[in-house]
Amino acid sequence: MTSIVTDYIASRDRAVDDLAEQKKIAKDVSQQKAILSQFAEAKQVEKLTDLRQEDLYYYVSVLERLPKIYRKNAEDQARTLEEILERAEELPADQVGLAPATINRNVTALQGFLKFAKSRGTKPTESMDLSCLRKPFGDDERSARLAFSEDDMANIAGHPVWTGCQSSVRRNEKGAMVIKDGLYWGPIVASLSGTRREEIMGMTLDEVDLTHKYPHLQIRKNRNRRLKNAASERLVPLHDALAQLGFHDYVADLKARGEVDLFPELKPQTENGSFGDVFYGKWKQITDSQLGERAQSRTFHSFRHRFISVLRHETDAPKDLVKDLVGHKHQDETDGRYRKMIDFRDQILEKLAPVVNQLPADTWLDLLK
């Protein structure tokens, strides 16, 4: 098992020139190592041929019994997996069990490992069925990324980042300074565009077109980040409220200074870091202070969830156009390819701009008052 795991990890750790792809590969390798190491700790199996279906079942049962938060401090890191499971028995039920998405991700990792081993001519003696180990997404999972409510939006906008803080290093304390950087603009733009965290935080200035009849974002792979899938490459018109709030002036000023990134202060200092990771630590402090317990079930993704929910259920926006805006795949593959073609930029933006502007922006426009 150890030898095959080593070869499997090596096969995923390939050399590429693209920096964003390097980060993606490094993250994948780290995640695969962690999952396979956890599996080895949970179930000691020396030879792959000895692996049995019940071993996989037992591993999934371990994931269901682990604390939702574990090995985040030195004391917990020193505990064995068995000791952590014992600690979990004393915790309330709502603090135990990894999310179905996490369990399914780990099952997928094991499936990839077994497929690799089979390609090398080694496989378990008995056949493995991993499909039966996957967990359905229930109500708890669907609510894990709930949309921000209007009250949530108002509470977030009431934070000193937008109403005035003490200084650049004391952003959580009330004061007279409003610093318009990534922490300020990122949530505003994401809430009015439906973009994902890394899409907006890792954006470069050449992806922001203010000269077109319909100012827009052209989301594509860049040196800072990859995209989730092919459908993620798209055009997103800028909401009219962003010009009123001063976002266009912010972009123009950055370009005049010769900057390359939309939020240069979020540039990671480590090789495998990301713009979104740098942003996250500061963002978490905002949601914790402004939303209290609700912050446990709200993430930055909640802006995107709200964007989709409002346009789908509170406006007459066509479903296909909402998909175009947020980068969801279309059922019709031909239709999906047509919508991606750059030759149709003007037509696409003309259709999408009115849809974006149906999204209420009162929360942010109230800041101008």
C-alpha positions as CSV (number, residue, x, y, z in Angstrom):
1,M,0.0,0.0,0.0
2,T,2.7,2.5,1.0
3,S,4.6,2.0,-2.3
4,I,1.5,2.4,-4.4
5,V,0.5,5.5,-2.5
6,T,3.9,7.0,-3.1
7,D,3.7,6.3,-6.8
8,Y,0.2,7.7,-7.0
9,I,1.1,11.0,-5.3
10,A,4.1,11.3,-7.6
11,S,1.9,10.8,-10.6
12,R,-0.2,13.8,-9.6
13,D,2.7,16.1,-8.8
14,R,3.6,17.0,-12.3
15,A,5.7,20.0,-13.4
16,V,4.0,22.8,-15.3
17,D,5.0,26.4,-16.2
18,D,1.7,28.0,-15.5
19,L,1.8,29.5,-11.9
20,A,-1.9,29.1,-11.3
21,E,-1.8,25.5,-12.4
22,Q,1.2,24.9,-10.1
23,K,-0.9,26.1,-7.2
24,K,-3.8,23.9,-8.2
25,I,-1.6,20.9,-8.5
26,A,0.1,21.6,-5.1
27,K,-3.3,21.9,-3.4
28,D,-4.5,18.6,-5.0
29,V,-1.3,16.7,-4.0
30,S,-1.6,18.0,-0.4
31,Q,-5.2,17.0,-0.2
32,Q,-4.6,13.5,-1.7
33,K,-1.8,12.9,0.8
34,A,-3.9,14.0,3.7
35,I,-6.9,11.7,2.7
36,L,-4.7,8.6,2.0
37,S,-2.8,9.2,5.2
38,Q,-6.0,9.5,7.2
39,F,-7.3,6.3,5.5
40,A,-4.0,4.5,6.4
41,E,-4.4,5.6,10.0
42,A,-8.0,4.6,10.2
43,K,-7.5,1.2,8.7
44,Q,-4.1,-0.5,8.7
45,V,-3.8,-2.5,5.5
46,E,-0.3,-3.5,4.4
47,K,-1.1,-5.0,0.9
48,L,-3.6,-3.6,-1.5
49,T,-4.7,-7.1,-2.5
50,D,-5.9,-7.5,1.1
51,L,-8.1,-4.5,1.0
52,R,-11.8,-5.4,1.6
53,Q,-15.1,-3.6,1.1
54,E,-15.6,-3.5,4.9
55,D,-12.4,-1.6,5.2
56,L,-13.8,1.2,3.0
57,Y,-17.1,1.1,4.9
58,Y,-15.2,1.4,8.2
59,Y,-13.3,4.4,7.0
60,V,-16.5,6.2,6.0
61,S,-17.9,5.4,9.5
62,V,-14.9,7.1,11.0
63,L,-15.6,10.2,8.9
64,E,-19.1,10.2,10.2
65,R,-17.9,10.0,13.8
66,L,-15.1,12.6,13.7
67,P,-15.7,16.0,15.3
68,K,-16.7,18.6,12.7
69,I,-13.6,20.5,13.8
70,Y,-10.5,18.6,14.8
71,R,-6.7,18.8,14.7
72,K,-6.8,22.6,14.6
73,N,-4.5,23.1,17.6
74,A,-1.2,21.5,18.8
75,E,-2.9,19.5,21.5
76,D,-5.4,17.9,19.1
77,Q,-2.7,17.3,16.5
78,A,-0.8,15.2,19.0
79,R,-3.9,12.9,19.5
80,T,-4.2,9.7,17.5
81,L,-7.3,9.2,15.4
82,E,-8.7,6.8,18.0
83,E,-8.3,9.4,20.7
84,I,-10.0,12.0,18.6
85,L,-12.9,9.6,18.1
86,E,-13.1,9.1,21.8
87,R,-13.3,12.8,22.3
88,A,-16.1,13.1,19.8
89,E,-18.2,10.7,21.9
90,E,-18.5,13.5,24.5
91,L,-19.5,16.2,22.1
92,P,-23.1,17.2,21.2
93,A,-24.5,15.5,18.1
94,D,-24.5,18.7,16.1
95,Q,-20.7,19.0,16.5
96,V,-20.0,15.5,15.2
97,G,-19.7,14.1,11.7
98,L,-18.1,15.5,8.6
99,A,-20.3,17.0,5.9
100,P,-21.6,14.7,3.1
101,A,-19.6,16.8,0.6
102,T,-16.4,16.1,2.5
103,I,-17.1,12.4,2.8
104,N,-17.9,12.1,-0.9
105,R,-14.7,14.0,-1.7
106,N,-12.7,11.5,0.3
107,V,-14.5,8.6,-1.3
108,T,-13.6,10.1,-4.7
109,A,-10.0,10.3,-3.7
110,L,-9.9,6.6,-2.8
111,Q,-11.6,5.8,-6.1
112,G,-8.9,7.6,-7.9
113,F,-6.2,5.8,-6.0
114,L,-7.7,2.4,-6.7
115,K,-8.1,3.2,-10.4
116,F,-4.4,4.2,-10.5
117,A,-3.4,1.0,-8.8
118,K,-5.5,-1.1,-11.2
119,S,-3.7,0.6,-14.1
120,R,-0.4,-0.5,-12.6
121,G,-1.7,-4.1,-12.5
122,T,-2.6,-4.2,-8.8
123,K,-6.1,-4.4,-7.3
124,P,-7.9,-5.8,-4.3
125,T,-8.8,-9.5,-4.4
126,E,-12.4,-8.8,-4.0
127,S,-14.3,-6.2,-6.0
128,M,-14.9,-2.7,-4.5
129,D,-18.1,-0.7,-4.7
130,L,-17.5,2.9,-3.7
131,S,-20.8,4.2,-5.1
132,C,-22.7,2.8,-2.1
133,L,-20.5,4.7,0.3
134,R,-21.4,8.1,-1.0
135,K,-23.7,10.3,1.1
136,P,-26.9,12.1,-0.2
137,F,-27.1,15.8,0.4
138,G,-29.8,16.4,2.9
139,D,-31.4,19.5,4.4
140,D,-28.4,20.2,6.6
141,E,-26.0,20.2,3.6
142,R,-28.2,22.4,1.5
143,S,-28.4,24.9,4.3
144,A,-24.6,25.0,4.8
145,R,-24.3,27.7,2.2
146,L,-27.6,29.6,2.7
147,A,-28.0,32.9,0.9
148,F,-27.5,36.1,2.9
149,S,-30.8,37.6,4.0
150,E,-31.5,41.4,3.7
151,D,-30.7,41.7,7.4
152,D,-27.4,39.8,6.9
153,M,-26.5,42.2,4.1
154,A,-27.4,45.3,6.2
155,N,-25.3,43.9,9.2
156,I,-22.3,43.2,7.0
157,A,-22.5,46.7,5.4
158,G,-22.6,48.2,8.9
159,H,-19.1,46.9,9.6
160,P,-16.3,49.6,10.0
161,V,-14.8,48.4,6.8
162,W,-17.6,50.2,5.0
163,T,-18.7,52.8,7.6
164,G,-15.3,53.9,8.8
165,C,-12.4,52.2,10.7
166,Q,-9.5,53.3,12.8
167,S,-6.7,52.5,10.4
168,S,-5.4,50.0,7.8
169,V,-4.4,47.6,10.6
170,R,-7.5,48.3,12.8
171,R,-10.2,47.6,10.3
172,N,-12.6,46.1,12.9
173,E,-12.7,49.2,15.1
174,K,-14.9,52.2,14.3
175,G,-13.2,55.3,13.1
176,A,-13.2,57.9,10.3
177,M,-11.2,56.0,7.6
178,V,-12.8,54.2,4.7
179,I,-10.1,52.2,2.9
180,K,-11.3,51.1,-0.6
181,D,-9.2,48.0,-1.2
182,G,-10.1,44.3,-1.8
183,L,-11.7,43.9,1.6
184,Y,-14.0,46.8,0.8
185,W,-14.7,46.1,-2.9
186,G,-14.6,42.3,-3.0
187,P,-17.8,41.7,-1.1
188,I,-19.6,44.5,-3.0
189,V,-18.6,43.3,-6.4
190,A,-19.3,39.6,-5.6
191,S,-22.8,40.4,-4.3
192,L,-23.7,42.3,-7.4
193,S,-22.1,39.9,-9.9
194,G,-22.5,36.4,-8.4
195,T,-18.8,35.7,-8.8
196,R,-17.0,33.1,-6.7
197,R,-14.4,34.2,-4.1
198,E,-11.3,33.3,-6.0
199,E,-12.8,34.6,-9.3
200,I,-13.1,38.1,-8.0
201,M,-10.2,38.2,-5.5
202,G,-7.7,36.8,-8.0
203,M,-8.9,39.0,-10.9
204,T,-6.4,41.0,-13.0
205,L,-7.2,44.5,-14.3
206,D,-7.2,43.3,-17.9
207,E,-10.3,41.3,-17.0
208,V,-12.2,44.5,-16.2
209,D,-13.4,46.3,-19.3
210,L,-14.7,49.8,-18.6
211,T,-14.5,51.0,-22.2
212,H,-17.3,48.8,-23.6
213,K,-20.8,50.1,-24.0
214,Y,-21.6,47.7,-21.2
215,P,-18.7,47.7,-18.7
216,H,-18.0,44.2,-17.7
217,L,-15.8,41.5,-16.2
218,Q,-14.3,38.9,-18.5
219,I,-13.7,36.0,-16.2
220,R,-11.0,33.7,-17.6
221,K,-8.0,31.7,-16.4
222,N,-5.2,34.0,-15.4
223,R,-1.8,33.8,-13.7
224,N,-3.5,34.2,-10.3
225,R,-6.0,31.4,-10.4
226,R,-7.6,28.7,-12.5
227,L,-11.4,28.4,-13.1
228,K,-13.7,25.8,-11.7
229,N,-14.7,24.4,-15.1
230,A,-15.1,25.5,-18.7
231,A,-18.5,27.1,-18.1
232,S,-16.8,29.4,-15.6
233,E,-15.2,31.4,-18.4
234,R,-17.8,34.1,-19.0
235,L,-18.8,37.7,-19.4
236,V,-20.5,39.5,-16.5
237,P,-21.8,43.1,-16.9
238,L,-21.0,45.4,-14.1
239,H,-24.1,46.5,-12.1
240,D,-24.8,50.2,-12.6
241,A,-24.5,50.7,-8.8
242,L,-20.8,50.0,-9.0
243,A,-20.2,53.2,-11.0
244,Q,-22.2,55.2,-8.5
245,L,-20.2,53.7,-5.6
246,G,-16.9,54.6,-7.3
247,F,-15.6,51.2,-8.4
248,H,-14.9,52.5,-11.9
249,D,-12.7,55.3,-10.5
250,Y,-11.0,52.7,-8.3
251,V,-10.1,50.6,-11.3
252,A,-9.0,53.6,-13.4
253,D,-6.7,54.7,-10.6
254,L,-5.1,51.3,-10.4
255,K,-4.5,51.2,-14.1
256,A,-2.9,54.7,-14.0
257,R,-0.5,53.5,-11.3
258,G,0.6,50.6,-13.4
259,E,-0.9,47.8,-11.2
260,V,-1.7,44.4,-12.7
261,D,-4.1,42.9,-10.1
262,L,-7.5,44.2,-9.1
263,F,-6.6,43.8,-5.5
264,P,-2.8,43.9,-5.3
265,E,-2.6,44.0,-1.5
266,L,-4.1,40.5,-1.5
267,K,-1.2,39.0,-3.4
268,P,-0.2,35.8,-1.5
269,Q,3.3,35.7,0.1
270,T,3.7,32.0,-0.2
271,E,4.1,29.9,-3.3
272,N,0.9,27.9,-2.9
273,G,-1.2,30.7,-1.4
274,S,-4.1,32.3,-3.1
275,F,-5.6,35.8,-3.2
276,G,-8.8,34.3,-1.7
277,D,-6.9,32.8,1.2
278,V,-5.3,36.1,2.1
279,F,-8.8,37.7,2.0
280,Y,-10.5,35.0,4.0
281,G,-8.8,35.7,7.4
282,K,-10.0,39.3,7.4
283,W,-13.4,38.4,6.0
284,K,-14.0,35.8,8.7
285,Q,-13.6,38.4,11.4
286,I,-16.3,40.6,9.7
287,T,-18.9,37.8,9.5
288,D,-18.2,36.6,13.0
289,S,-18.7,40.1,14.5
290,Q,-21.6,41.1,12.3
291,L,-23.6,37.8,12.0
292,G,-22.9,36.0,15.3
293,E,-24.0,32.4,15.3
294,R,-25.4,32.8,11.7
295,A,-21.8,33.1,10.5
296,Q,-21.5,29.3,11.1
297,S,-23.9,28.6,8.2
298,R,-22.9,31.6,6.0
299,T,-19.8,31.8,3.8
300,F,-18.6,34.2,1.1
301,H,-20.4,31.8,-1.3
302,S,-23.7,33.1,0.3
303,F,-23.3,36.3,-1.8
304,R,-23.4,34.1,-4.9
305,H,-26.3,32.0,-3.5
306,R,-28.3,35.3,-2.9
307,F,-27.5,36.6,-6.4
308,I,-28.9,33.4,-8.0
309,S,-31.9,33.1,-5.6
310,V,-33.0,36.7,-6.1
311,L,-32.7,36.6,-9.9
312,R,-34.4,33.2,-10.2
313,H,-37.3,33.8,-7.7
314,E,-37.8,37.5,-7.4
315,T,-37.4,38.7,-11.0
316,D,-38.5,37.7,-14.5
317,A,-35.0,37.0,-15.6
318,P,-34.8,34.0,-17.9
319,K,-33.2,30.9,-16.3
320,D,-30.6,30.5,-19.2
321,L,-29.4,34.1,-18.8
322,V,-28.9,33.6,-15.0
323,K,-26.8,30.5,-15.9
324,D,-24.7,32.5,-18.2
325,L,-24.0,35.1,-15.5
326,V,-22.9,32.7,-12.9
327,G,-21.1,30.2,-15.1
328,H,-23.4,27.2,-14.8
329,K,-23.4,24.6,-17.5
330,H,-26.3,24.5,-20.0
331,Q,-28.2,21.3,-20.7
332,D,-27.6,21.8,-24.5
333,E,-23.9,21.4,-25.2
334,T,-24.3,23.3,-28.5
335,D,-26.0,26.2,-26.8
336,G,-23.2,26.3,-24.2
337,R,-20.5,26.6,-26.9
338,Y,-22.4,29.3,-28.7
339,R,-22.7,31.4,-25.6
340,K,-18.9,31.2,-25.0
341,M,-17.9,32.5,-28.4
342,I,-16.2,35.9,-28.1
343,D,-17.7,37.0,-31.5
344,F,-21.0,37.4,-29.7
345,R,-19.7,39.6,-26.9
346,D,-21.9,42.5,-27.8
347,Q,-25.1,40.5,-28.1
348,I,-24.4,38.6,-24.9
349,L,-23.7,41.7,-22.9
350,E,-26.8,43.4,-24.2
351,K,-28.9,40.6,-23.0
352,L,-27.1,40.1,-19.6
353,A,-26.8,43.8,-18.5
354,P,-30.6,44.3,-17.8
355,V,-30.6,41.0,-15.8
356,V,-27.7,42.1,-13.6
357,N,-29.4,45.4,-12.9
358,Q,-32.6,43.7,-11.6
359,L,-30.6,42.8,-8.5
360,P,-31.3,45.3,-5.7
361,A,-28.2,47.2,-4.6
362,D,-29.8,49.3,-1.9
363,T,-27.6,47.9,0.8
364,W,-24.5,49.3,-0.8
365,L,-26.0,52.5,-2.2
366,D,-27.2,53.4,1.3
367,L,-23.5,53.8,2.1
368,L,-23.5,56.9,-0.1
369,K,-26.0,58.6,2.2
